[in-house]
Amino acid sequence: MRAKLNYYQQQIKSRSIVLNIFFLSALLLLISGFIMAQSKAPVLVDYDSIVMGAEQYQQYIPELKNKRVALLVNHASLVGNRHLVDVLLSKKIDMVKIFSPEHGFRGKMDAGEIFEEGTDPQSGLPIVSLYGKHKKPSEEDLQDVDILLIDLQDVGTRFYTYISTMSLAMEACAEYNVEVIVLDRPNPNGYFVDGPVLKKEYQSFVGMHPVPVVYGMTIGEYAQMVNGEGWLKDGVQCELQVVNLAKYNRNMIVKLKVAPSPNLPNWKSVYLYPSLCFFEGTVVSVGRGTKYPFQVYGHPDLPFGDFSFLPQSIPGKSSHPKLQGEVCYGQYLSGYAGNYTNNPAEINLTWLISSYKYLSSKTEFFNNYFDKLAGTEELKKQIIAGKSPQDIRESWQEGLEAFKKIREKYLLYD
């Protein structure tokens, strides 16, 4: 009898242990799920908390020794507080020239402003503009170059032209047998993927490849994708090396140390840029010619919003801004950007659609630039037809899923 009792006690004890293990496992799963859910909220970090590709000397300086090096850089190509050009000079690298993208080597040119080539007074290196009519390096430009070193700060949107300049430079290097090294930098909008995928017939300098408006990749990852997918002209591929970042993950909203271009002066403007840039293809101002470009939107005839602003000429930033000298009414979005953890990781279409509803009866709302920015004619048609943001987003999903499968092959970070 006692033996049987001991047997049942043992069984109960065993089952109790099993149940405890089960409930403990379930609790751990719930906790880990909660942590994972919380980790999806983007994290705002300072630029200096990340180790840039340009800082990882051991990975690329040996490659540059005894080679003729050209650089594709601008004012934001910093290593700590020193410009990359100065760093390479101190390391006795044979630099032969500097290529500069839109806004110039010193980053002081207005959007679309053509600038003259010349010589950098600090280094004595010749500067070759890759903007205006001369967007792609020629054979003559590259005849004395063995390696092109690219170090540009992207903001993660298809219509930001630095990735177009990089792509054309890679294409030229593939054609003329020049090696390419990309020093990676963080993407402050790298935590999400959204927007319509560009259609081939809308290819332009503000949209060269079949990617969505927000592609969720660093500039190094993007370079690998363009090269690996054969998206350069005639499918050519360059010899490419990417120097990775350290201490970076895709969940970060990075407060850039230097304004990447004249009209993106701070992290809030960079955060809002994917949503507000569509207004550049409309009659609505995004605050060019004010102290807060890409942090506001407005128009003289908008009846809503509690904010007003007056666009004025600011040489080097907005010499001839839209609606110059006219009081615009609309919204100041600093608070929206400040609540980034509560905002969905997506392009905000509500501002665009509501502005169209109020203004389309008063003026021609869209201009010829809008479809180029969108990369498709569909977005404009959907807004005119009165589609909701949810309906429009749903129409993007098939293209986004197809793109994500391509993108997956080239991601370098968690």
C-alpha positions in Angstrom: 0.0 0.0 0.0 2.8 2.4 1.0 4.7 1.5 -2.2 1.6 2.4 -4.3 1.1 5.6 -2.4 4.8 6.5 -3.0 4.2 5.8 -6.7 1.2 8.1 -6.9 3.1 10.8 -5.0 6.0 10.5 -7.5 3.6 10.7 -10.4 1.9 13.9 -9.0 5.4 15.4 -8.3 6.5 14.6 -11.9 3.4 16.1 -13.4 3.8 19.1 -11.2 7.3 19.6 -12.5 6.1 19.2 -16.1 3.3 21.7 -15.5 5.7 24.2 -13.9 8.1 23.8 -16.8 5.2 24.3 -19.2 3.9 27.5 -17.5 7.5 28.8 -17.1 8.1 28.2 -20.8 4.8 29.9 -21.7 5.7 32.9 -19.5 9.1 33.2 -21.1 7.5 33.1 -24.5 5.1 35.9 -23.5 7.9 38.0 -22.1 10.1 37.5 -25.2 7.1 38.3 -27.4 6.5 41.4 -25.5 10.2 42.4 -25.8 10.2 41.7 -29.5 7.0 43.8 -29.9 8.5 46.6 -28.0 11.7 46.4 -30.0 9.8 47.2 -33.2 9.4 50.8 -32.1 12.2 52.8 -33.7 14.9 54.1 -31.4 16.3 57.6 -31.7 20.1 57.6 -31.5 23.0 60.1 -31.9 25.2 59.7 -34.9 28.4 59.3 -32.9 27.1 56.2 -31.2 27.6 54.3 -34.6 31.0 53.4 -36.0 31.0 54.6 -39.6 32.5 52.7 -42.5 35.0 55.6 -43.0 36.3 55.0 -39.4 37.2 51.4 -40.1 40.6 52.1 -41.6 41.9 48.6 -41.5 39.3 47.5 -43.9 40.0 49.9 -46.7 43.2 51.9 -46.3 45.4 49.0 -47.3 43.4 48.7 -50.5 44.2 52.3 -51.3 48.0 52.1 -50.9 49.9 52.6 -54.2 46.6 53.2 -56.0 45.2 56.3 -57.7 42.1 57.2 -55.8 39.1 59.4 -56.7 36.5 60.3 -54.1 32.7 60.8 -54.5 32.1 62.8 -51.3 30.5 66.0 -49.9 30.5 68.1 -46.8 29.0 65.2 -44.7 31.8 62.8 -45.5 33.4 63.2 -42.0 35.5 60.9 -39.9 34.8 62.2 -36.4 35.3 65.9 -36.8 37.7 65.6 -39.8 36.8 65.4 -43.5 37.7 62.2 -45.2 39.9 64.0 -47.7 42.0 65.4 -44.8 42.2 61.9 -43.2 43.4 60.3 -46.5 46.0 63.1 -47.0 47.4 62.4 -43.6 47.7 58.8 -44.5 49.6 59.6 -47.7 46.9 58.2 -50.1 47.4 59.2 -53.7 44.1 61.1 -54.4 43.7 62.4 -57.9 40.3 64.1 -57.8 37.0 64.7 -56.0 33.6 64.0 -57.6 30.7 65.9 -56.0 26.9 65.2 -56.1 24.0 67.6 -56.0 24.5 70.6 -53.6 28.3 70.5 -54.3 31.3 69.3 -52.4 30.7 71.8 -49.6 27.0 71.2 -49.6 26.1 74.9 -50.0 24.2 74.7 -53.4 20.4 75.0 -53.6 18.4 72.0 -54.9 18.8 71.9 -58.7 21.5 74.6 -58.7 24.2 74.0 -61.3 27.7 74.6 -59.9 31.1 75.1 -61.6 33.9 72.7 -61.3 37.2 73.9 -59.9 39.8 73.2 -57.2 39.3 72.5 -53.6 41.4 75.2 -51.9 42.2 73.1 -48.8 43.5 70.0 -50.5 44.4 71.4 -54.0 42.4 68.5 -55.6 40.4 69.1 -58.7 36.6 68.9 -58.2 34.4 67.3 -60.9 30.7 68.0 -60.7 28.3 65.1 -61.2 25.2 67.2 -61.5 23.5 69.1 -64.3 24.4 67.8 -67.8 27.4 65.8 -66.5 25.8 63.3 -64.1 28.0 60.3 -65.0 31.8 60.2 -65.0 33.3 60.0 -68.5 36.2 57.8 -69.7 38.4 60.8 -69.5 37.3 61.5 -65.9 38.3 57.9 -64.9 41.4 57.4 -67.1 43.8 58.2 -64.2 41.7 56.4 -61.5 42.2 52.9 -60.1 39.7 53.1 -57.2 36.6 55.2 -56.6 35.9 55.7 -52.9 32.3 56.6 -52.2 31.2 58.2 -48.9 27.8 59.9 -49.0 25.1 60.3 -46.4 21.8 59.1 -47.8 18.4 59.6 -46.2 16.7 56.4 -47.5 14.2 57.8 -50.1 14.2 57.0 -53.8 14.0 60.6 -54.9 17.0 61.7 -52.9 19.6 62.0 -55.7 22.8 60.8 -54.0 21.9 57.2 -54.7 21.3 58.1 -58.4 24.8 59.8 -58.5 26.3 56.7 -56.9 24.6 54.4 -59.4 25.8 56.3 -62.4 29.3 56.4 -60.9 29.3 52.7 -60.4 28.1 52.2 -63.9 31.0 54.2 -65.3 33.4 52.3 -63.1 32.1 49.0 -64.5 32.5 50.2 -68.0 36.1 51.5 -67.5 37.4 48.8 -65.1 37.6 51.0 -61.9 37.1 49.3 -58.5 34.5 50.8 -56.2 34.6 50.9 -52.4 31.5 52.3 -50.6 32.1 53.4 -47.0 28.7 52.7 -45.4 26.7 55.2 -43.4 23.4 54.7 -41.5 20.0 55.3 -43.1 17.9 57.5 -40.7 14.7 56.1 -42.5 16.0 52.5 -42.6 13.5 51.1 -40.1 10.6 50.7 -42.7 9.8 50.0 -46.3 6.9 51.8 -48.0 5.4 53.5 -51.0 4.8 52.6 -54.6 7.5 50.7 -56.5 8.9 52.8 -59.4 7.6 51.8 -62.9 10.3 51.8 -65.7 8.5 54.4 -67.8 8.9 56.9 -64.9 12.7 56.4 -64.5 14.6 59.7 -64.0 17.3 61.1 -61.8 14.8 61.3 -58.9 14.1 57.6 -59.4 16.4 55.3 -61.3 15.5 51.8 -60.1 12.4 49.6 -59.4 12.3 50.3 -55.6 9.7 51.8 -53.4 9.8 55.4 -52.2 11.3 54.2 -48.8 13.5 51.1 -49.3 14.9 50.4 -45.8 18.6 49.9 -46.8 21.8 51.7 -46.1 23.7 53.2 -49.1 26.1 50.3 -49.0 23.3 47.7 -49.1 21.7 49.7 -51.9 24.9 49.7 -53.9 25.1 45.9 -53.5 21.5 45.5 -54.7 21.9 47.7 -57.8 25.1 45.9 -58.7 23.9 42.4 -57.9 20.5 42.7 -59.7 22.1 44.0 -62.9 20.3 47.3 -62.7 23.2 49.3 -64.1 23.1 50.0 -67.9 23.3 46.9 -70.0 23.5 44.8 -66.8 27.2 45.7 -66.2 28.6 45.1 -62.8 31.5 46.9 -61.1 34.1 45.4 -58.8 32.4 46.4 -55.5 33.4 46.4 -51.8 31.3 47.7 -49.0 32.9 48.7 -45.7 30.3 47.9 -43.0 29.0 50.0 -40.1 29.5 48.8 -36.5 27.0 49.3 -33.7 24.1 49.9 -36.1 20.8 48.2 -36.6 17.9 48.9 -38.8 15.6 50.0 -36.0 17.4 53.2 -35.4 16.3 56.7 -36.3 19.7 58.4 -36.5 20.1 62.1 -35.6 22.6 63.0 -38.4 25.6 65.0 -37.2 25.6 67.2 -40.3 22.6 68.4 -42.4 22.8 66.1 -45.5 21.6 68.9 -47.8 20.6 72.5 -47.3 16.9 71.9 -46.9 17.1 69.0 -44.5 18.5 70.8 -41.5 17.8 68.4 -38.7 16.5 64.9 -37.9 12.9 65.9 -37.8 13.0 67.2 -41.4 14.7 63.9 -42.4 12.0 61.9 -40.6 9.2 63.8 -42.3 10.9 64.0 -45.8 9.4 60.7 -47.2 5.9 62.0 -46.6 6.3 65.7 -47.4 8.4 65.4 -50.5 5.3 64.5 -52.6 4.2 68.1 -52.0 7.1 69.2 -54.3 4.9 67.9 -57.2 2.0 70.1 -56.1 1.1 73.7 -55.4 1.7 73.2 -51.7 4.8 74.6 -50.0 6.9 72.4 -47.7 8.6 75.4 -46.1 11.5 76.0 -48.5 12.5 79.6 -47.9 11.8 79.4 -44.1 13.7 78.2 -41.0 11.9 74.9 -41.0 11.9 73.3 -44.5 10.3 69.9 -44.6 8.8 70.4 -41.2 5.7 72.3 -42.4 3.3 72.3 -45.3 0.9 75.0 -46.3 -0.7 77.2 -49.0 -2.4 80.6 -49.0 -5.8 79.0 -49.6 -5.7 76.1 -47.1 -8.5 76.6 -44.6 -7.2 74.2 -41.9 -4.1 74.2 -39.7 -3.1 76.6 -37.0 0.3 77.7 -38.4 1.4 80.2 -41.0 4.7 80.9 -42.7 6.1 83.2 -45.3 8.6 81.7 -47.9 11.4 84.1 -48.7 14.6 83.9 -50.8 17.5 82.3 -48.9 20.6 82.1 -51.1 22.3 78.7 -51.0 19.1 77.1 -49.6 16.1 78.3 -51.5 16.8 81.2 -53.9 13.3 81.1 -55.5 11.1 79.1 -53.2 7.5 78.1 -54.1 4.9 80.8 -53.0 7.7 83.3 -52.3 6.3 86.3 -50.5 2.9 84.7 -49.9 1.6 83.9 -46.5 0.9 80.1 -46.3 -1.5 78.5 -43.8 -1.1 74.9 -42.8 0.6 72.7 -40.2 3.9 72.7 -38.3 4.7 69.1 -37.8 7.5 69.2 -35.2 5.2 67.5 -32.6 4.3 64.7 -35.1 8.0 64.0 -35.6 8.6 64.2 -31.8 6.0 61.4 -31.3 7.8 59.0 -33.7 7.4 56.0 -31.4 3.6 56.3 -31.6 3.5 57.0 -35.4 3.1 54.0 -37.8 6.2 53.1 -39.8 4.7 54.3 -43.0 4.4 57.3 -45.4 1.7 59.7 -44.2 -0.8 60.2 -47.0 -3.4 62.1 -45.0 -1.7 65.5 -45.3 -1.5 65.1 -49.1 -5.0 63.8 -49.6 -6.7 66.4 -47.3 -4.8 69.2 -49.1 -6.0 68.0 -52.4 -9.6 67.9 -51.3 -9.4 71.5 -50.1 -7.4 73.0 -53.0 -8.3 71.1 -56.1 -11.4 73.2 -56.7 -9.4 76.4 -56.4 -6.3 75.6 -58.5 -4.5 73.0 -60.5 -3.1 70.9 -57.6 -0.6 68.6 -59.3 2.3 69.6 -61.6 4.3 67.5 -64.0 6.9 66.6 -61.3 4.5 64.6 -59.2 4.4 61.3 -61.2 8.3 61.3 -61.3 8.4 61.6 -57.5 5.8 58.9 -57.1 7.4 56.7 -59.8 4.0 55.9 -61.1 0.8 57.6 -62.5 -1.4 55.5 -60.2 -0.9 57.6 -57.0 -2.2 60.8 -58.6 -5.2 58.9 -60.1 -6.0 57.3 -56.8 -6.0 60.7 -55.0 -8.2 62.3 -57.7 -10.6 59.3 -57.5 -11.0 59.9 -53.7 -9.3 56.7 -52.6 -8.6 56.4 -48.9 -5.0 56.1 -47.5 -5.9 52.5 -46.6 -7.0 51.7 -50.1 -3.9 53.3 -51.6 -1.6 51.4 -49.2 -3.3 48.1 -50.1 -2.5 48.7 -53.8 1.2 48.9 -52.9 1.5 45.6 -51.1 2.1 43.3 -54.0 5.0 45.4 -55.2 6.4 45.9 -51.7 6.5 42.1 -51.0 8.2 41.4 -54.3 10.8 44.1 -53.6 11.4 42.8 -50.0 12.4 39.4 -51.5 15.0 41.1 -53.6 16.2 43.4 -50.8 16.6 40.4 -48.4 19.6 39.2 -50.4 21.6 42.3 -49.8 21.0 43.2 -46.2 24.1 43.6 -44.0 22.5 44.4 -40.6 19.9 43.0 -38.3 
